[in-house]
Amino acid sequence: MKGITFPAWCGSHYVSLAELLVRLGSFGLGVTWRVEFDELVDPRCAEMERWSADGGMDTLTLLSLTTQSLQLIDAEARGFVGDKMAVVLTEVDSSLWDVRVHDERILTELRRHYPEATDL
């Protein structure tokens, strides 16, 4: 997997998990997600972990459990296509996003939206 890292804050704008899921575009629709948190900052985090323990959730379910205002701390969302890990979204201390994915086109799209992104 190749990856990029970029600030979770772009000025006063917080880049949320919900925003990243939308940025994945149609690629994200075929993904099953498992999410882990070091810190449960909201009851929705516990719900995401429950879904993850039961085999994961599709992107639309994950989107329904997160919002633009839900700020995560040390969280990792692993996306699978079948039994193969295809994407990993890691929020580091609520200040950075690390994105790893097999499809370089996804990284190109994210670099366009987040010009401060650098390669991992």
Secondary structure, 3 states (H helix, E strand, C coil): CEEEEEECEECCEECCHHHHHHHCHHHHHHCEEEEEECCCCCHHHHHHHHHHHCCCEEHHHHHHHCCCCCCCCCEEEEEEECCEEEEEEEEECCCEEEEEECCHHHHHHHHHHCCCCEEC
